[in-house]
């Protein structure tokens, strides 16, 4: 009997994710941020053909089972990389990205299971002259982006996956064997990526880079977030250092918070009750329950937050948002 499974990562550049001088081409309309990928993927090829991601790591694997014993195994996935397009006046110039060789570790066979590990990535074809950390101290080639996925396939037909490592930039979304979005990288560090993600600091060099993974937000939150980011009402931005408080339990509050990057700890009566990652909408309970914050929101990592006026979203969505949060926390 053959047992097959898969895990896929899609790498993309969210809005406002780039800082410093490198963001100028994005602000001038020469380069572009990416639209969020879909919540479900049935086929990567159409997304690839339409340049809807920067890269993808598709780890597919199989095992052959006889009498509950694994007798054979192998990989069947691949990596994909997009094209960098730059607008120069009326013209659009395409820079072919450079795809690195796919790294597939020798499968590790255990008692009724096999572990597969695959790294995929590359770098933009567009030159990026900059100072970097460590030798050679100056580079022209763009920084590298990648993900390293692990997949364990069991003889009983089940499987599990994890994101073992990834470049600090851009955002990485993880899809399960059914193509459903289930996790995402929790933080983006453009400055570190720009300085350090090259040469030995990659899976093709001497080491990978661990990454923080968070659960995905609800479908309602994604819909509301998209509406907020495309809406006419401007939302102020706030940057938080690790440990900094966004709001205190008991404070007056009449706005929502959209977490753009990082992880926020939710504390009630001084005790952590949940952690949320990018895409989460917070603060709705105060709008529904008399304007008082019902929890303290503290940055578990450096974070970026959009402060959203209450009238920027449909008021009818607030009870559903609060109810979903209560189910998740409970």
C-alpha positions as CSV (number, residue, x, y, z in Angstrom):
1,X,0.0,0.0,0.0
2,X,1.3,3.5,-0.9
3,X,0.8,6.3,1.6
4,X,1.3,9.9,0.2
5,X,1.2,13.2,1.9
6,X,2.4,16.8,1.4
7,X,3.1,20.2,3.0
8,X,3.6,23.4,1.0
9,X,5.0,26.9,1.8
10,X,4.3,30.0,-0.1
11,X,6.6,33.0,0.3
12,X,5.3,36.5,-0.4
13,X,5.9,40.2,0.4
14,X,3.2,41.8,2.5
15,X,2.4,45.6,2.2
16,X,4.6,47.9,4.3
17,X,7.1,45.0,5.0
18,X,10.2,46.8,3.6
19,X,12.1,49.5,5.4
20,X,14.9,52.0,4.7
21,X,16.2,52.9,1.3
22,X,15.2,49.6,-0.4
23,X,11.5,50.5,0.0
24,X,11.8,53.5,-2.4
25,X,11.1,51.5,-5.5
26,X,7.9,50.2,-3.8
27,X,6.8,53.7,-2.8
28,X,7.5,55.0,-6.4
29,X,5.5,52.2,-8.0
30,X,8.5,50.6,-9.7
31,X,8.3,47.5,-7.6
32,X,5.2,46.0,-5.9
33,X,4.1,44.3,-2.7
34,X,2.1,41.1,-3.1
35,X,-1.6,40.3,-2.5
36,X,-2.1,37.7,0.2
37,X,-2.1,34.2,-1.3
38,X,-5.4,32.3,-1.2
39,X,-6.6,30.4,1.9
40,X,-6.6,27.2,-0.1
41,X,-4.4,25.9,-3.0
42,X,-5.4,23.1,-5.2
43,X,-2.7,23.7,-7.9
44,X,0.4,25.9,-7.6
45,X,1.0,26.2,-11.3
46,X,-1.6,28.9,-12.0
47,X,-0.3,31.0,-9.1
48,X,3.2,30.5,-10.4
49,X,2.3,31.4,-14.0
50,X,0.7,34.6,-12.7
51,X,3.6,35.6,-10.5
52,X,1.5,35.6,-7.3
53,X,4.3,34.5,-5.0
54,X,8.0,35.0,-4.7
55,X,8.8,31.3,-4.1
56,X,7.1,28.1,-3.1
57,X,8.4,24.9,-1.4
58,X,6.2,21.9,-2.3
59,X,7.3,18.9,-0.2
60,X,5.5,15.8,-1.4
61,X,6.5,12.3,-0.2
62,X,5.4,8.7,-0.3
63,X,6.0,5.5,1.6
64,X,5.2,1.9,0.6
65,X,3.8,-0.2,3.5
66,X,3.6,-4.0,3.7
67,X,2.2,-5.7,6.9
68,X,2.5,-2.4,8.7
69,X,6.2,-2.1,7.8
70,X,7.8,0.6,5.6
71,X,9.5,-1.1,2.7
72,X,10.2,1.9,0.4
73,X,9.9,5.7,0.4
74,X,10.7,8.8,-1.7
75,X,10.2,12.4,-2.6
76,X,7.9,13.7,-5.3
77,X,7.7,17.5,-4.7
78,X,9.7,20.5,-6.0
79,X,10.5,24.1,-5.5
80,X,9.3,27.1,-7.6
81,X,10.5,30.7,-7.8
82,X,8.9,33.8,-9.3
83,X,10.0,36.6,-11.5
84,X,10.9,40.1,-10.3
85,X,9.2,42.7,-12.4
86,X,10.2,46.4,-12.3
87,X,8.4,49.3,-14.0
88,X,10.6,51.8,-15.8
89,X,8.2,54.4,-17.1
90,X,5.8,52.8,-19.5
91,X,7.9,49.6,-19.7
92,X,8.1,46.6,-17.4
93,X,11.4,44.8,-17.1
94,X,11.5,41.2,-15.9
95,X,14.5,40.0,-13.9
96,X,14.6,36.2,-13.8
97,X,15.1,35.0,-10.3
98,X,17.8,32.5,-9.4
99,X,16.6,29.2,-8.0
100,X,18.9,27.2,-5.8
101,X,19.2,23.4,-6.1
102,X,16.5,21.6,-4.1
103,X,17.9,20.2,-0.9
104,X,16.3,16.9,0.1
105,X,17.7,15.1,3.1
106,X,18.1,11.4,3.1
107,X,14.7,10.0,4.5
108,X,15.0,9.0,8.1
109,X,13.1,5.7,8.6
110,X,11.7,4.7,12.0
111,X,9.3,2.1,13.3
112,X,6.3,2.7,11.1
113,X,7.2,6.2,9.9
114,X,9.6,8.1,7.6
115,X,10.8,11.7,8.1
116,X,11.4,13.9,5.0
117,X,13.1,17.3,5.1
118,X,13.3,19.7,2.1
119,X,14.8,23.2,1.6
120,X,13.8,25.3,-1.4
121,X,14.6,28.9,-2.3
122,X,16.7,31.3,-4.2
123,X,17.2,35.0,-4.8
124,X,15.9,37.8,-7.0
125,X,17.7,38.4,-10.2
126,X,17.7,42.2,-9.5
127,X,21.1,43.3,-8.1
128,X,21.0,44.8,-4.5
129,X,24.4,46.4,-3.7
130,X,24.7,46.7,0.1
131,X,26.9,46.3,3.1
132,X,26.4,43.0,4.9
133,X,27.4,41.3,8.1
134,X,30.5,39.2,7.8
135,X,32.7,38.5,4.8
136,X,32.8,39.8,2.1
137,X,31.2,42.8,3.9
138,X,29.7,44.1,0.6
139,X,27.5,42.2,-1.8
140,X,25.8,43.0,-5.1
141,X,23.6,39.8,-5.3
142,X,20.2,39.9,-3.7
143,X,19.7,38.3,-0.3
144,X,18.4,34.7,-0.3
145,X,14.9,33.6,0.7
146,X,13.9,30.0,1.5
147,X,11.9,27.6,3.7
148,X,12.9,24.3,5.1
149,X,9.9,21.9,5.6
150,X,9.6,18.7,7.5
151,X,7.1,16.0,6.8
152,X,6.6,12.7,8.7
153,X,4.5,10.1,7.0
154,X,3.2,7.2,9.1
155,X,2.3,3.6,8.0
156,X,-1.3,4.1,9.3
157,X,-1.9,6.8,6.7
158,X,-1.5,9.8,8.9
159,X,1.2,12.5,8.7
160,X,2.4,15.7,10.4
161,X,4.5,18.6,9.3
162,X,6.5,21.5,10.6
163,X,8.5,24.6,9.4
164,X,12.0,23.8,10.6
165,X,13.6,27.0,9.2
166,X,13.1,30.0,6.9
167,X,14.6,33.2,5.8
168,X,13.8,36.1,8.2
169,X,12.0,37.8,5.2
170,X,9.5,37.8,3.5
171,X,6.3,36.2,5.0
172,X,5.9,32.4,4.7
173,X,2.5,30.7,4.7
174,X,2.1,27.0,5.3
175,X,-0.5,24.7,3.7
176,X,-1.4,21.2,4.9
177,X,-1.7,18.0,2.7
178,X,-5.2,19.2,1.7
179,X,-4.0,22.6,0.5
180,X,-5.5,24.4,3.5
181,X,-3.7,27.4,5.0
182,X,-2.8,26.3,8.6
183,X,0.2,28.3,9.8
184,X,2.3,31.3,9.0
185,X,5.7,32.8,10.0
186,X,5.0,35.1,12.9
187,X,7.7,37.8,12.3
188,X,9.4,39.6,9.5
189,X,12.9,41.1,10.0
190,X,13.8,42.9,6.7
191,X,16.9,44.5,8.1
192,X,18.4,41.2,9.4
193,X,17.5,39.5,6.1
194,X,19.1,42.2,4.0
195,X,22.3,42.1,6.0
196,X,22.7,38.4,6.8
197,X,20.8,36.1,4.6
198,X,23.6,35.2,2.2
199,X,26.3,32.6,1.7
200,X,26.9,30.6,4.8
201,X,23.8,31.8,6.5
202,X,21.5,29.6,4.4
203,X,20.8,25.9,4.1
204,X,23.1,25.9,1.0
205,X,25.9,27.2,3.3
206,X,26.5,26.3,6.9
207,X,23.2,26.9,8.7
208,X,19.5,27.4,8.5
209,X,17.6,30.1,10.4
210,X,14.9,29.1,12.9
211,X,11.5,30.8,12.6
212,X,8.5,31.5,14.8
213,X,5.3,29.9,13.6
214,X,1.8,31.1,14.5
215,X,-1.7,29.7,13.9
216,X,-3.7,31.4,11.2
217,X,-6.4,34.0,11.9
218,X,-10.0,33.3,11.2
219,X,-11.6,33.7,7.8
220,X,-13.6,36.6,9.2
221,X,-10.5,38.4,10.4
222,X,-8.9,37.9,6.9
223,X,-11.9,39.4,5.3
224,X,-12.0,42.4,7.7
225,X,-8.3,42.9,7.4
226,X,-8.5,43.1,3.6
227,X,-11.3,45.6,3.9
228,X,-9.3,47.7,6.4
229,X,-6.1,47.8,4.3
230,X,-8.0,48.7,1.1
231,X,-10.4,51.2,2.8
232,X,-10.5,54.9,2.6
233,X,-10.0,55.5,6.3
234,X,-6.3,55.7,7.2
235,X,-5.1,53.7,10.1
236,X,-2.3,54.9,12.2
237,X,0.7,52.6,12.6
238,X,2.5,51.7,15.9
239,X,5.7,49.8,16.4
240,X,6.1,47.9,19.6
241,X,9.3,46.5,21.2
242,X,9.3,43.1,22.8
243,X,7.5,43.3,26.1
244,X,5.9,46.7,25.3
245,X,2.2,47.1,26.2
246,X,-0.3,48.0,23.5
247,X,-3.2,48.5,25.9
248,X,-3.9,47.7,29.5
249,X,-6.9,45.8,30.9
250,X,-9.4,48.4,32.3
251,X,-8.3,51.2,29.9
252,X,-10.8,53.2,27.9
253,X,-10.8,52.0,24.3
254,X,-12.7,52.9,21.2
255,X,-10.5,51.5,18.4
256,X,-9.4,48.1,17.0
257,X,-5.9,46.8,16.4
258,X,-4.8,44.9,13.3
259,X,-1.6,43.0,13.9
260,X,0.5,43.5,10.8
261,X,3.6,41.6,12.1
262,X,4.8,39.9,15.2
263,X,3.2,38.1,18.1
264,X,0.9,39.6,20.7
265,X,0.2,38.0,24.1
266,X,-3.3,38.4,25.5
267,X,-3.3,38.7,29.3
268,X,-6.4,38.7,31.6
269,X,-5.8,39.6,35.3
270,X,-2.1,39.3,34.8
271,X,-2.2,35.8,33.3
272,X,-1.4,35.0,29.6
273,X,-4.5,33.4,28.0
274,X,-3.5,33.4,24.3
275,X,-1.0,34.5,21.7
276,X,-2.0,35.7,18.3
277,X,0.0,36.4,15.1
278,X,-0.1,38.5,12.0
279,X,-3.6,39.1,10.6
280,X,-5.4,39.0,14.0
281,X,-7.9,41.8,14.9
282,X,-7.9,42.7,18.5
283,X,-9.9,45.1,20.8
284,X,-13.5,44.3,19.7
285,X,-14.6,43.4,23.2
286,X,-14.1,47.0,24.4
287,X,-16.4,48.3,21.6
288,X,-19.1,45.8,22.6
289,X,-18.8,46.0,26.4
290,X,-18.9,49.7,27.4
291,X,-15.5,50.9,26.1
292,X,-13.3,49.2,28.7
293,X,-10.4,47.0,27.6
294,X,-11.1,43.5,28.9
295,X,-7.4,42.3,28.5
296,X,-3.9,43.6,28.4
297,X,-2.2,43.2,25.0
298,X,1.6,42.9,25.2
299,X,4.1,42.4,22.4
300,X,5.7,38.9,22.8
301,X,8.1,39.9,19.9
302,X,8.7,43.2,18.1
303,X,5.5,44.0,16.4
304,X,3.8,46.4,14.0
305,X,0.1,47.3,14.6
306,X,-2.5,49.3,12.6
307,X,-4.8,51.3,14.9
308,X,-8.2,51.0,13.3
309,X,-11.1,53.5,14.0
310,X,-14.2,51.7,15.1
311,X,-16.2,53.0,12.1
312,X,-13.7,51.5,9.6
313,X,-15.4,48.1,9.7
314,X,-19.0,46.9,9.7
315,X,-20.3,47.2,13.3
316,X,-22.4,44.0,12.7
317,X,-19.2,42.0,12.4
318,X,-18.0,42.8,16.0
319,X,-20.2,40.2,17.8
320,X,-19.1,37.4,15.5
321,X,-15.5,38.4,15.9
322,X,-15.8,38.5,19.7
323,X,-17.7,35.1,19.7
324,X,-15.0,33.5,17.6
325,X,-12.2,34.8,19.9
326,X,-14.1,33.4,22.9
327,X,-14.3,30.0,21.3
328,X,-10.6,30.0,20.5
329,X,-9.6,31.1,24.0
330,X,-11.9,28.7,25.7
